[in-house]
Amino acid sequence: MDARELADLISSSEAVPGSGWVAGDTAAFGAALVAKAAARSEGWSGAAGAQAQAADLRERLLDLASADALVYQSALSALEEPGADLAGALAESADVPLAIAEASADVALLASSAAECADGASRADAAAAAALAAGAARAAAKLIAVNLATTPGDDRIAAAGRALETAEDAARAAFVSDM
């Protein structure tokens, strides 16, 4: 699938894939950029480890994006079924976006390190990766807040906030490192 086909899929009138899927894939693309920055950085002694970690995060986020589409579809089905446990379905659907937010924060942290340590132009790719991951963490945190709106005080809301803060701090640091 090329980028136009992907954009067409996302902008269709179908509910799935939704923003959780897009957030997971966006953070996975950020991880891929970190892997690229590491692969192109012969002068960075930790490049091989960063490349391996980025590849693991990419795969995890792609799996989470797919899982999010399934969980979201289940929540939509519960919404349409009379007598279904909608609150329970929404609470269950918060787990995957939380995992996306936390993995996105991990990508942003790794990208921040790469923005500091990578060779030359690869630092810009790492900084961009951190920004993508921070955006994905923000999107996932919003989904958690919406899904758990009927259960304020749920620990997952606070955990998502921590992941978002970590990702945004890392993205800011990546941009400072890149300059």
SULDADA-V174294 format. One record per residue. N is the residue number from 1. RES is the residue in one small letter. PHI is phi in whole degrees, 0 to 359 (none if undefined). OMEGA is omega in radians with two decimals (none if undefined). D_LAST is the distance of its C-alpha to the last C-alpha in Angstrom with 2 decimals. Layout:
# SULDADA-V174294
N;RES;PHI;OMEGA;D_LAST  N;RES;PHI;OMEGA;D_LAST
This chain:
# SULDADA-V174294
1;m;none;3.09;34.71  2;d;272;-3.04;32.24  3;a;298;3.12;29.63  4;r;294;3.12;32.20  5;e;295;3.09;34.79  6;l;297;3.12;32.44  7;a;297;3.09;31.63  8;d;297;3.12;35.40  9;l;299;-3.10;36.16  10;i;293;-3.05;33.81  11;s;272;3.12;35.05  12;s;292;3.12;38.70  13;s;279;3.10;41.16  14;e;289;-3.14;41.49  15;a;290;-3.10;40.21  16;v;246;0.15;38.88  17;p;280;-3.13;36.20  18;g;246;-3.03;34.60  19;s;292;3.07;31.32  20;g;294;3.08;31.50  21;w;299;3.14;31.81  22;v;296;3.13;28.90  23;a;298;3.13;26.72  24;g;299;3.13;27.73  25;d;292;3.12;27.11  26;t;298;3.10;23.70  27;a;295;3.07;22.60  28;a;297;3.07;24.34  29;f;295;3.05;22.33  30;g;299;3.11;19.13  31;a;298;3.11;20.74  32;a;297;3.08;21.60  33;l;294;3.08;18.01  34;v;296;3.11;17.24  35;a;300;3.10;20.36  36;k;297;3.14;19.26  37;a;299;3.13;15.93  38;a;292;-3.13;18.14  39;a;297;-3.10;20.83  40;r;263;-3.05;18.70  41;s;241;-3.13;17.31  42;e;294;-3.10;20.14  43;g;272;-3.10;18.41  44;w;261;-3.07;17.77  45;s;294;-3.13;21.03  46;g;264;-3.03;20.81  47;a;298;-3.10;20.13  48;a;296;3.11;23.79  49;g;294;3.11;24.03  50;a;295;3.13;20.95  51;q;296;3.13;22.36  52;a;295;3.14;25.73  53;q;295;3.12;24.52  54;a;297;3.11;22.59  55;a;296;3.10;25.80  56;d;297;3.12;27.89  57;l;296;3.11;25.84  58;r;302;-3.12;25.98  59;e;296;3.12;29.75  60;r;299;-3.12;30.22  61;l;291;3.07;28.46  62;l;297;3.08;30.45  63;d;296;3.13;33.59  64;l;294;3.10;32.72  65;a;299;3.10;32.15  66;s;297;3.12;35.61  67;a;296;3.14;37.11  68;d;298;3.12;35.74  69;a;299;3.13;37.53  70;l;292;-3.13;40.74  71;v;294;3.12;40.50  72;y;296;3.11;39.73  73;q;299;3.10;42.72  74;s;296;3.12;44.88  75;a;295;3.11;43.90  76;l;296;3.10;44.76  77;s;296;3.11;48.08  78;a;297;3.13;48.84  79;l;296;-3.09;48.22  80;e;273;-3.10;50.86  81;e;272;3.07;53.42  82;p;297;3.11;55.90  83;g;80;3.13;56.12  84;a;288;3.11;52.98  85;d;279;-3.08;50.93  86;l;296;-3.14;48.02  87;a;300;3.11;46.55  88;g;295;3.12;46.73  89;a;296;3.12;45.14  90;l;293;3.10;42.25  91;a;297;3.10;41.81  92;e;296;-3.10;41.84  93;s;285;3.08;39.30  94;a;276;-3.08;36.77  95;d;296;-3.10;36.52  96;v;291;3.08;34.71  97;p;300;3.07;32.01  98;l;296;3.10;31.51  99;a;297;3.08;31.02  100;i;295;3.13;28.53  101;a;300;-3.11;26.58  102;e;291;3.10;26.66  103;a;292;3.07;25.72  104;s;297;3.08;22.84  105;a;298;3.09;21.58  106;d;297;3.09;21.98  107;v;297;-3.13;19.93  108;a;298;3.11;17.06  109;l;296;3.12;17.33  110;l;296;3.12;17.50  111;a;296;3.10;14.55  112;s;298;3.08;12.44  113;s;297;3.13;13.86  114;a;295;3.12;13.25  115;a;296;3.11;9.49  116;e;274;-2.95;9.73  117;c;255;-3.05;12.64  118;a;292;3.14;12.86  119;d;279;2.94;13.03  120;g;35;-3.05;10.82  121;a;296;3.12;10.96  122;s;295;3.10;12.31  123;r;296;3.12;9.10  124;a;293;3.08;8.86  125;d;299;-3.14;12.50  126;a;294;3.11;12.10  127;a;296;3.08;9.86  128;a;298;3.11;12.54  129;a;299;3.12;15.16  130;a;296;3.12;14.29  131;a;294;3.10;14.62  132;l;298;-3.13;17.85  133;a;294;3.12;19.18  134;a;295;3.08;18.67  135;g;297;3.11;20.51  136;a;295;3.11;23.19  137;a;297;3.12;23.66  138;r;296;3.14;24.14  139;a;297;-3.14;26.66  140;a;295;3.12;28.52  141;a;297;3.10;28.73  142;k;296;3.13;30.26  143;l;298;3.13;32.81  144;i;296;3.13;33.79  145;a;299;3.13;34.35  146;v;291;-3.10;36.48  147;n;294;-3.10;38.41  148;l;252;-3.11;39.21  149;a;301;-3.13;39.95  150;t;273;3.13;43.54  151;t;230;3.13;42.69  152;p;300;-3.11;40.52  153;g;93;3.07;39.73  154;d;299;-3.09;39.30  155;d;301;-3.13;37.04  156;r;292;3.09;35.05  157;i;294;3.11;33.72  158;a;294;3.12;32.31  159;a;297;3.10;30.98  160;a;295;3.09;29.17  161;g;298;3.10;27.68  162;r;294;3.12;26.44  163;a;297;3.12;24.93  164;l;298;3.14;23.21  165;e;299;3.11;21.84  166;t;300;-3.12;20.58  167;a;296;-3.12;18.90  168;e;292;3.08;17.26  169;d;298;3.13;16.06  170;a;295;3.13;14.63  171;a;296;3.09;12.89  172;r;299;3.12;11.33  173;a;296;3.14;10.28  174;a;295;-3.14;8.93  175;f;287;3.05;6.60  176;v;292;-3.13;5.56  177;s;297;-3.05;5.60  178;d;286;-3.03;3.79  179;m;275;none;0.00
